[in-house]
Amino acid sequence: MSTPPVISVIDDDPSVRAATTNLLTSCGYSVQTFASAVEFLQSAEMHEASCVISDIQMPAMSGLDLLRHMRDLGHHMPFILITAFPDDAVRARAINAGAIGFLAKPLVTQALIKCVKIALDGSDGPSG
């Protein structure tokens, strides 16, 4: 029996973390949650992540800054960025930084699951 992929969910909103965790665990994924990018970076679990789902707008370090920082450190796990304030310019920056997906809150269940499957399957091309 194989180990399920580990999805790290980073969002400063506890209700988003809980809802996303419930959805992903119901799909068979293992989920780790973090209230901030800094908490994620300081965690021992950071290296276990198969995929990261991160809010863009968070205190101290944004999801986009986290993505760039992870790439600078040499980590290439797929990132899906989520935001309550979707904007074409931010979407372009996210995709150019290497995000595999860019989704608006409230999250559409099927869109999130599709992005996660694309991220974990290694398919090329951004979604969202």
DSSP file (Angstrom, degrees, kcal/mol; ACC not computed):
  #  RESIDUE AA STRUCTURE BP1 BP2  ACC     N-H-->O    O-->H-N    N-H-->O    O-->H-N    TCO  KAPPA ALPHA  PHI   PSI    X-CA   Y-CA   Z-CA
    1    1 A M              0   0    0      0, 0.0     2,-0.1     0, 0.0     0, 0.0   0.000 360.0 360.0 360.0 126.9    0.0    0.0    0.0
    2    2 A S        -     0   0    0      1,-0.1     0, 0.0     0, 0.0     0, 0.0  -0.441 360.0-107.3 -84.5 156.1    1.5    3.3   -1.0
    3    3 A T        -     0   0    0     -2,-0.1    -1,-0.1     1,-0.1     3,-0.1  -0.627  38.6-114.6 -79.0 134.4    1.7    6.4    1.1
    4    4 A P        -     0   0    0      0, 0.0    25,-0.1     0, 0.0    -1,-0.1  -0.367  38.6 -93.5 -68.3 149.7   -0.7    9.1    0.0
    5    5 A P        -     0   0    0      0, 0.0    25,-2.4     0, 0.0     2,-0.6  -0.287  38.7-123.5 -59.1 147.1    0.8   12.4   -1.3
    6    6 A V  E     -a   30   0A   0     42,-0.4    44,-3.4    23,-0.2    45,-1.3  -0.854  23.6-164.9 -99.1 122.3    1.3   15.1    1.3
    7    7 A I  E     -ab  31  51A   0     23,-3.2    25,-2.5    -2,-0.6     2,-0.6  -0.927   7.5-151.3-107.2 125.4   -0.4   18.4    0.6
    8    8 A S  E     -ab  32  52A   0     43,-2.7    45,-3.1    -2,-0.5     2,-0.5  -0.872   9.3-162.2 -97.2 122.3    0.6   21.4    2.6
    9    9 A V  E     -ab  33  53A   0     23,-3.2    25,-2.4    -2,-0.6     2,-0.5  -0.921   6.9-174.0-107.9 121.9   -2.1   24.0    3.0
   10   10 A I  E     +ab  34  54A   0     43,-3.1    45,-2.7    -2,-0.5     2,-0.3  -0.953  23.7 133.7-122.4 113.0   -1.0   27.5    4.1
   11   11 A D        -     0   0    0     23,-2.1     6,-0.1    -2,-0.5    47,-0.1  -0.961  50.6-140.3-158.2 138.2   -3.6   30.1    4.9
   12   12 A D  S    S+     0   0    0     -2,-0.3    23,-0.1    45,-0.2    46,-0.1   0.562  85.6  86.2 -78.5  -6.3   -4.1   32.6    7.7
   13   13 A D     >  -     0   0    0      1,-0.2     4,-2.1     2,-0.0     3,-0.5  -0.851  66.3-157.6 -97.0 113.3   -7.9   31.9    7.7
   14   14 A P  H  > S+     0   0    0      0, 0.0     4,-2.5     0, 0.0     5,-0.2   0.833  91.8  55.9 -60.2 -33.0   -8.6   28.8    9.9
   15   15 A S  H  > S+     0   0    0      2,-0.2     4,-2.4     1,-0.2     5,-0.2   0.875 107.7  48.3 -69.1 -35.3  -12.0   28.2    8.2
   16   16 A V  H  > S+     0   0    0     -3,-0.5     4,-2.6     2,-0.2     5,-0.3   0.916 111.9  49.8 -68.3 -42.9  -10.2   27.9    4.8
   17   17 A R  H  X S+     0   0    0     -4,-2.1     4,-2.3     2,-0.2    -2,-0.2   0.928 113.6  46.1 -59.6 -45.0   -7.6   25.6    6.2
   18   18 A A  H  X S+     0   0    0     -4,-2.5     4,-2.6     2,-0.2    -2,-0.2   0.932 114.6  45.6 -65.8 -46.9  -10.3   23.4    7.8
   19   19 A A  H  X S+     0   0    0     -4,-2.4     4,-2.2     2,-0.2    -1,-0.2   0.913 115.1  47.2 -64.2 -42.7  -12.5   23.2    4.7
   20   20 A T  H  X S+     0   0    0     -4,-2.6     4,-2.6    -5,-0.2     5,-0.2   0.903 112.4  50.4 -66.5 -40.8   -9.5   22.5    2.4
   21   21 A T  H  X S+     0   0    0     -4,-2.3     4,-2.8    -5,-0.3     5,-0.3   0.933 109.8  50.1 -61.6 -46.7   -8.2   19.9    4.7
   22   22 A N  H  X S+     0   0    0     -4,-2.6     4,-1.8     1,-0.2    -2,-0.2   0.917 113.1  46.8 -59.2 -43.9  -11.6   18.1    4.9
   23   23 A L  H  X S+     0   0    0     -4,-2.2     4,-0.8     2,-0.2    -2,-0.2   0.951 115.4  44.1 -63.2 -50.2  -11.9   18.1    1.1
   24   24 A L  H ><>S+     0   0    0     -4,-2.6     5,-2.3     1,-0.2     3,-0.5   0.880 112.8  50.1 -67.7 -38.8   -8.4   16.8    0.5
   25   25 A T  H ><5S+     0   0    0     -4,-2.8     3,-1.5     1,-0.2    -1,-0.2   0.867 106.0  57.2 -67.9 -33.6   -8.5   14.1    3.2
   26   26 A S  H 3<5S+     0   0    0     -4,-1.8    -1,-0.2    -5,-0.3    -2,-0.2   0.739 105.0  53.4 -66.9 -20.3  -11.8   12.9    1.7
   27   27 A C  T <<5S-     0   0    0     -4,-0.8    -1,-0.3    -3,-0.5    -2,-0.2   0.379 127.6-100.4 -92.6   2.5  -10.0   12.5   -1.6
   28   28 A G  T < 5S+     0   0    0     -3,-1.5    -3,-0.2     1,-0.3     2,-0.2   0.539  77.4 134.3  95.2   7.1   -7.3   10.3    0.1
   29   29 A Y      < -     0   0    0     -5,-2.3     2,-0.5   -25,-0.1    -1,-0.3  -0.573  55.9-124.7 -88.5 153.7   -4.5   12.9    0.5
   30   30 A S  E     -a    6   0A   0    -25,-2.4   -23,-3.2    -2,-0.2     2,-0.4  -0.837  34.3-158.3 -90.8 133.8   -2.5   13.5    3.7
   31   31 A V  E     -a    7   0A   0     -2,-0.5     2,-0.4   -25,-0.2   -23,-0.2  -0.948  18.5-172.5-125.5 135.4   -2.7   17.1    4.7
   32   32 A Q  E     -a    8   0A   0    -25,-2.5   -23,-3.2    -2,-0.4     2,-0.4  -0.967  17.3-154.1-116.9 139.2   -0.6   19.4    6.8
   33   33 A T  E     -a    9   0A   0     -2,-0.4     2,-0.3   -25,-0.2   -23,-0.2  -0.894  12.1-176.4-119.8 149.5   -1.8   22.9    7.6
   34   34 A F  E     -a   10   0A   0    -25,-2.4   -23,-2.1    -2,-0.4     3,-0.1  -0.998  24.4-146.2-141.7 140.7    0.0   26.1    8.5
   35   35 A A  S    S+     0   0    0     -2,-0.3     2,-0.3   -25,-0.2   -25,-0.1   0.569  84.0  13.3 -83.8 -10.0   -1.3   29.5    9.5
   36   36 A S  S  > S-     0   0    0      1,-0.1     4,-1.9    22,-0.1     5,-0.1  -0.988  73.0-111.5-158.6 162.7    1.6   31.3    7.7
   37   37 A A  H  > S+     0   0    0     24,-0.5     4,-2.7    22,-0.3     5,-0.2   0.881 118.9  54.4 -63.7 -38.7    4.4   31.0    5.3
   38   38 A V  H  > S+     0   0    0      2,-0.2     4,-1.9     1,-0.2    -1,-0.2   0.912 106.0  51.5 -63.4 -42.5    6.9   31.5    8.1
   39   39 A E  H  4 S+     0   0    0      1,-0.2     4,-0.5     2,-0.2    -1,-0.2   0.914 111.5  48.2 -60.3 -42.6    5.3   28.6   10.1
   40   40 A F  H >< S+     0   0    0     -4,-1.9     3,-1.4     1,-0.2     6,-0.3   0.942 110.8  50.0 -61.6 -48.7    5.6   26.4    7.0
   41   41 A L  H 3< S+     0   0    0     -4,-2.7    -1,-0.2     1,-0.3    -2,-0.2   0.801 112.0  48.5 -62.3 -30.2    9.3   27.4    6.5
   42   42 A Q  T 3< S+     0   0    0     -4,-1.9    -1,-0.3    -5,-0.2    -2,-0.2   0.491  93.5 101.9 -88.4  -3.4   10.1   26.7   10.1
   43   43 A S  S X  S-     0   0    0     -3,-1.4     3,-0.8    -4,-0.5     4,-0.2  -0.513  70.1-139.8 -85.9 149.2    8.4   23.3   10.1
   44   44 A A  G >  S+     0   0    0      1,-0.2     3,-0.7    -2,-0.2    -1,-0.1   0.728 102.9  65.5 -71.2 -22.5   10.2   20.0    9.9
   45   45 A E  G >> S+     0   0    0      1,-0.2     3,-2.1     2,-0.1     4,-0.6   0.573  72.1  93.7 -77.9  -9.9    7.3   18.8    7.6
   46   46 A M  G X4 S+     0   0    0     -3,-0.8     3,-1.0    -6,-0.3    -1,-0.2   0.864  84.0  52.0 -51.9 -39.7    8.2   21.3    4.8
   47   47 A H  G <4 S+     0   0    0     -3,-0.7    -1,-0.3     1,-0.2    -2,-0.1   0.582 100.7  63.1 -77.1  -9.1   10.4   18.7    3.1
   48   48 A E  G <4 S+     0   0    0     -3,-2.1   -42,-0.4    -4,-0.1    -1,-0.2   0.612  75.2 117.6 -87.4 -13.2    7.5   16.2    3.1
   49   49 A A    <<  -     0   0    0     -3,-1.0   -42,-0.2    -4,-0.6     3,-0.1  -0.338  38.5-178.2 -65.7 127.3    5.2   18.3    0.9
   50   50 A S  S    S+     0   0    0    -44,-3.4     2,-0.3     1,-0.4   -43,-0.2   0.676  80.2   3.8 -87.9 -23.9    4.3   16.8   -2.5
   51   51 A C  E     -b    7   0A   0    -45,-1.3   -43,-2.7    26,-0.2     2,-0.4  -0.972  68.6-141.9-158.9 147.4    2.3   20.0   -3.3
   52   52 A V  E     -bc   8  79A   0     26,-2.6    28,-2.8    -2,-0.3     2,-0.5  -0.970   7.1-168.5-119.1 131.6    1.7   23.3   -1.6
   53   53 A I  E     +bc   9  80A   0    -45,-3.1   -43,-3.1    -2,-0.4     2,-0.4  -0.981  23.8 175.0-114.3 116.7   -1.6   25.2   -1.6
   54   54 A S  E     -bc  10  81A   0     26,-2.4    28,-2.5    -2,-0.5   -43,-0.2  -0.970  32.9-124.9-131.9 138.1   -1.1   28.7   -0.3
   55   55 A D  E     - c   0  82A   0    -45,-2.7     8,-0.2    -2,-0.4    28,-0.2  -0.430  20.3-143.2 -65.2 150.1   -3.1   31.9    0.1
   56   56 A I  S    S+     0   0    0     26,-2.1     7,-1.9     1,-0.2     2,-0.9   0.925  84.7  57.8 -82.5 -49.6   -1.5   34.8   -1.6
   57   57 A Q        +     0   0    0     25,-0.3   -45,-0.2     5,-0.2    -1,-0.2  -0.728  69.8 135.8 -93.5 105.1   -2.3   37.5    0.9
   58   58 A M        -     0   0    0     -2,-0.9   -22,-0.1    -3,-0.1   -23,-0.0  -0.971  56.1 -94.0-140.5 154.3   -1.0   36.7    4.3
   59   59 A P  S    S+     0   0    0      0, 0.0     2,-2.4     0, 0.0   -22,-0.3  -0.308 101.4   6.8 -65.4 153.9    0.9   38.7    7.0
   60   60 A A  S    S+     0   0    0    -24,-0.1     2,-0.4   -23,-0.1   -24,-0.0  -0.303 135.5  22.8  73.8 -54.9    4.7   38.7    7.0
   61   61 A M  S    S-     0   0    0     -2,-2.4   -24,-0.5     4,-0.0   -23,-0.1  -0.970  76.3-137.5-146.1 126.3    5.2   36.7    3.8
   62   62 A S     >  -     0   0    0     -2,-0.4     4,-2.3     1,-0.1    -5,-0.2  -0.305  27.6-111.9 -76.6 164.0    2.8   36.4    0.9
   63   63 A G  H  > S+     0   0    0     -7,-1.9     4,-2.4    -8,-0.2    -7,-0.2   0.868 120.3  52.9 -62.5 -36.4    2.1   33.1   -0.9
   64   64 A L  H  > S+     0   0    0     -8,-0.4     4,-2.2     2,-0.2    -1,-0.2   0.905 109.4  48.0 -66.3 -41.5    3.9   34.5   -4.0
   65   65 A D  H  > S+     0   0    0     -9,-0.2     4,-2.6     2,-0.2    -2,-0.2   0.882 110.6  52.9 -64.7 -37.7    6.9   35.5   -1.9
   66   66 A L  H  X S+     0   0    0     -4,-2.3     4,-2.9     2,-0.2     5,-0.2   0.933 108.0  50.5 -62.4 -45.7    6.9   32.0   -0.4
   67   67 A L  H  X S+     0   0    0     -4,-2.4     4,-2.2     1,-0.2    -2,-0.2   0.941 112.8  45.8 -57.3 -48.9    6.8   30.4   -3.9
   68   68 A R  H  X S+     0   0    0     -4,-2.2     4,-2.4     1,-0.2    -1,-0.2   0.908 112.8  50.8 -61.4 -42.0    9.8   32.5   -5.0
   69   69 A H  H  X S+     0   0    0     -4,-2.6     4,-1.8     1,-0.2    -2,-0.2   0.913 109.3  50.3 -62.8 -43.7   11.7   31.7   -1.7
   70   70 A M  H  <>S+     0   0    0     -4,-2.9     5,-2.7     1,-0.2     4,-0.4   0.903 111.1  48.8 -62.5 -40.6   11.1   28.0   -2.1
   71   71 A R  H ><5S+     0   0    0     -4,-2.2     3,-1.3     1,-0.2    -1,-0.2   0.910 108.8  53.3 -65.1 -41.0   12.4   28.1   -5.7
   72   72 A D  H 3<5S+     0   0    0     -4,-2.4    -1,-0.2     1,-0.3    -2,-0.2   0.836 107.3  52.3 -61.7 -32.0   15.4   30.1   -4.6
   73   73 A L  T 3<5S-     0   0    0     -4,-1.8    -1,-0.3    -5,-0.2    -2,-0.2   0.527 123.6-106.9 -80.8  -5.6   16.1   27.4   -2.0
   74   74 A G  T < 5S+     0   0    0     -3,-1.3     2,-0.5    -4,-0.4    -3,-0.2   0.580  73.6 139.1  91.8  10.7   16.0   24.8   -4.8
   75   75 A H      < +     0   0    0     -5,-2.7    -1,-0.3    -6,-0.2    -2,-0.1  -0.774  25.0 178.8 -90.3 129.7   12.6   23.3   -3.9
   76   76 A H        +     0   0    0     -2,-0.5    -1,-0.1    -3,-0.1     3,-0.1   0.095  24.9 139.5-121.7  23.0   10.4   22.5   -6.9
   77   77 A M        -     0   0    0      1,-0.1   -26,-0.2    -7,-0.1   -27,-0.1  -0.389  64.5 -92.7 -64.3 148.2    7.2   21.0   -5.5
   78   78 A P        -     0   0    0      0, 0.0   -26,-2.6     0, 0.0     2,-0.4  -0.313  40.4-151.9 -66.0 144.7    4.2   22.3   -7.3
   79   79 A F  E     -c   52   0A   0     19,-0.5    21,-2.9   -28,-0.2    22,-1.1  -0.947  11.5-166.8-118.3 136.9    2.4   25.3   -5.9
   80   80 A I  E     -cd  53 101A   0    -28,-2.8   -26,-2.4    -2,-0.4     2,-0.4  -0.993  16.4-155.4-118.0 120.2   -1.3   26.2   -6.2
   81   81 A L  E     -cd  54 102A   0     20,-2.6    22,-2.6    -2,-0.5     2,-0.3  -0.807   9.5-169.1-100.6 137.9   -1.9   29.8   -5.2
   82   82 A I  E     +cd  55 103A   0    -28,-2.5   -26,-2.1    -2,-0.4     2,-0.3  -0.907   7.4 174.3-124.3 151.3   -5.4   30.9   -3.9
   83   83 A T  E     - d   0 104A   0     20,-1.9    22,-3.0    -2,-0.3   -28,-0.0  -0.995  38.1-145.7-156.5 148.7   -6.8   34.4   -3.3
   84   84 A A  S    S+     0   0    0     -2,-0.3    20,-0.1    20,-0.2    -1,-0.1   0.509 102.9  55.5 -85.7  -7.7  -10.0   36.2   -2.4
   85   85 A F  S    S-     0   0    0      2,-0.1    -1,-0.2    -3,-0.0     2,-0.1  -0.590  77.9-169.6-126.2  68.6   -8.8   39.0   -4.6
   86   86 A P        +     0   0    0      0, 0.0     2,-0.3     0, 0.0     3,-0.1  -0.343  11.6 170.4 -64.9 139.2   -8.2   37.5   -8.1
   87   87 A D     >  -     0   0    0      1,-0.1     4,-2.8    -2,-0.1     5,-0.2  -0.988  39.4-130.4-151.2 136.3   -6.5   39.9  -10.4
   88   88 A D  H  > S+     0   0    0     -2,-0.3     4,-2.4     1,-0.2     5,-0.1   0.861 108.9  51.8 -60.7 -36.8   -5.0   39.2  -13.9
   89   89 A A  H  > S+     0   0    0      2,-0.2     4,-2.1     1,-0.2    -1,-0.2   0.912 112.4  45.1 -67.6 -41.2   -1.7   40.9  -13.0
   90   90 A V  H  > S+     0   0    0      2,-0.2     4,-2.6     1,-0.2    -2,-0.2   0.903 111.9  53.1 -67.9 -40.5   -1.3   38.9   -9.8
   91   91 A R  H  X S+     0   0    0     -4,-2.8     4,-2.6     1,-0.2     5,-0.2   0.927 109.0  49.6 -58.7 -45.3   -2.3   35.7  -11.7
   92   92 A A  H  X S+     0   0    0     -4,-2.4     4,-2.6     1,-0.2    -1,-0.2   0.906 111.2  48.6 -61.7 -42.4    0.4   36.5  -14.3
   93   93 A R  H  X S+     0   0    0     -4,-2.1     4,-1.7     2,-0.2    -1,-0.2   0.898 112.0  50.0 -63.8 -39.8    3.0   37.0  -11.6
   94   94 A A  H  X>S+     0   0    0     -4,-2.6     5,-2.6     2,-0.2     4,-0.6   0.938 113.5  43.8 -64.9 -47.2    2.0   33.8   -9.9
   95   95 A I  H ><5S+     0   0    0     -4,-2.6     3,-1.0     1,-0.2    -2,-0.2   0.902 113.1  52.0 -65.7 -41.4    2.2   31.7  -13.2
   96   96 A N  H 3<5S+     0   0    0     -4,-2.6    -1,-0.2     1,-0.3    -2,-0.2   0.814 106.4  55.0 -64.7 -29.5    5.5   33.4  -14.2
   97   97 A A  H 3<5S-     0   0    0     -4,-1.7    -1,-0.3    -5,-0.2    -2,-0.2   0.609 131.1 -93.6 -79.1 -11.5    6.9   32.5  -10.7
   98   98 A G  T <<5 +     0   0    0     -3,-1.0   -19,-0.5    -4,-0.6    -3,-0.2   0.543  67.7 156.5 115.0   8.4    6.1   28.9  -11.3
   99   99 A A      < -     0   0    0     -5,-2.6    -1,-0.3    -6,-0.2   -19,-0.2  -0.447  32.5-154.3 -66.7 139.1    2.6   28.3   -9.8
  100  100 A I  S    S+     0   0    0    -21,-2.9    27,-2.0     1,-0.2     2,-0.3   0.670  78.0  19.0 -85.1 -19.4    0.8   25.4  -11.4
  101  101 A G  E     -de  80 127A   0    -22,-1.1   -20,-2.6    25,-0.3     2,-0.4  -0.994  54.1-164.2-150.8 154.6   -2.6   26.9  -10.5
  102  102 A F  E     +d   81   0A   0     25,-2.0     2,-0.4    -2,-0.3   -20,-0.2  -0.919  23.5 178.3-141.1 109.5   -4.2   30.1   -9.5
  103  103 A L  E     -d   82   0A   0    -22,-2.6   -20,-1.9    -2,-0.4     2,-0.3  -0.895  22.4-130.8-122.3 145.4   -7.7   29.9   -7.9
  104  104 A A  E     -d   83   0A   0     -2,-0.4     4,-0.3   -22,-0.2   -20,-0.2  -0.676  39.0 -89.0 -90.7 144.6  -10.1   32.4   -6.6
  105  105 A K  S    S+     0   0    0    -22,-3.0     2,-0.1    -2,-0.3     3,-0.0  -0.709 107.9  58.4 -87.7 148.0  -11.8   32.0   -3.2
  106  106 A P  S    S-     0   0    0      0, 0.0    -2,-0.1     0, 0.0     2,-0.1   0.513  99.3-130.8 -67.5 142.5  -14.3   30.7   -2.4
  107  107 A L        -     0   0    0     -2,-0.1     2,-0.6    -4,-0.1    -2,-0.1  -0.372   5.5-132.8 -69.2 137.5  -12.7   27.7   -3.9
  108  108 A V     >  -     0   0    0     -4,-0.3     4,-2.4     1,-0.2     3,-0.3  -0.828  17.5-138.4 -88.4 121.5  -14.6   25.6   -6.4
  109  109 A T  H  > S+     0   0    0     -2,-0.6     4,-2.5     1,-0.2     5,-0.2   0.888  99.1  45.9 -49.4 -52.8  -14.2   22.0   -5.2
  110  110 A Q  H  > S+     0   0    0      1,-0.2     4,-2.4     2,-0.2    -1,-0.2   0.863 111.4  52.7 -64.3 -35.9  -13.7   20.5   -8.7
  111  111 A A  H  > S+     0   0    0     -3,-0.3     4,-2.3     2,-0.2    -1,-0.2   0.909 111.1  46.8 -66.1 -41.2  -11.3   23.2   -9.8
  112  112 A L  H  X S+     0   0    0     -4,-2.4     4,-2.5     2,-0.2    -2,-0.2   0.939 113.0  47.9 -66.2 -46.2   -9.1   22.6   -6.7
  113  113 A I  H  X S+     0   0    0     -4,-2.5     4,-2.6    -5,-0.2    -2,-0.2   0.906 111.4  51.5 -61.3 -41.2   -9.1   18.8   -7.1
  114  114 A K  H  X S+     0   0    0     -4,-2.4     4,-2.5    -5,-0.2    -1,-0.2   0.925 110.6  48.6 -60.9 -44.7   -8.3   19.2  -10.8
  115  115 A C  H  X S+     0   0    0     -4,-2.3     4,-2.7     2,-0.2    -2,-0.2   0.911 111.4  49.6 -62.1 -42.6   -5.3   21.5   -9.9
  116  116 A V  H  X S+     0   0    0     -4,-2.5     4,-2.7     2,-0.2     5,-0.2   0.925 111.3  48.9 -63.9 -43.8   -4.0   19.0   -7.3
  117  117 A K  H  X S+     0   0    0     -4,-2.6     4,-2.3     2,-0.2     6,-0.2   0.914 112.7  47.8 -62.7 -42.3   -4.3   16.1   -9.7
  118  118 A I  H  X>S+     0   0    0     -4,-2.5     5,-1.4     2,-0.2     4,-0.9   0.923 112.8  49.7 -61.5 -44.3   -2.4   18.1  -12.4
  119  119 A A  H  <5S+     0   0    0     -4,-2.7     3,-0.3     1,-0.2    -2,-0.2   0.917 116.0  41.0 -61.4 -44.6    0.2   19.1   -9.8
  120  120 A L  H  <5S+     0   0    0     -4,-2.7    -1,-0.2     1,-0.2    -2,-0.2   0.787 111.9  54.6 -78.6 -27.5    0.8   15.6   -8.6
  121  121 A D  H  <5S-     0   0    0     -4,-2.3    -1,-0.2    -5,-0.2    -2,-0.2   0.638 107.8-125.0 -78.5 -13.3    0.7   13.9  -12.0
  122  122 A G  T  <5 +     0   0    0     -4,-0.9    -3,-0.2    -3,-0.3    -4,-0.1   0.663  50.0 163.7  78.9  15.8    3.4   16.3  -13.2
  123  123 A S      < -     0   0    0     -5,-1.4    -1,-0.2    -6,-0.2     2,-0.1  -0.396  35.9-120.3 -66.9 144.3    1.4   17.6  -16.1
  124  124 A D        +     0   0    0     -2,-0.1    -1,-0.1     2,-0.0   -24,-0.0  -0.461  67.5  58.6 -82.6 157.6    2.7   20.8  -17.6
  125  125 A G  S    S-     0   0    0     -2,-0.1     2,-0.1     2,-0.0    -2,-0.0   0.354  77.1 -92.8 100.4 134.1    0.7   24.0  -17.8
  126  126 A P        -     0   0    0      0, 0.0     2,-0.3     0, 0.0   -25,-0.3  -0.325  35.7-154.9 -74.0 158.5   -1.0   26.2  -15.3
  127  127 A S  B      e  101   0A   0    -27,-2.0   -25,-2.0     1,-0.1    -2,-0.0  -0.945 360.0 360.0-131.6 153.3   -4.6   25.9  -14.3
  128  128 A G              0   0    0     -2,-0.3   -24,-0.1   -27,-0.2    -1,-0.1   0.413 360.0 360.0 115.6 360.0   -7.1   28.3  -13.0
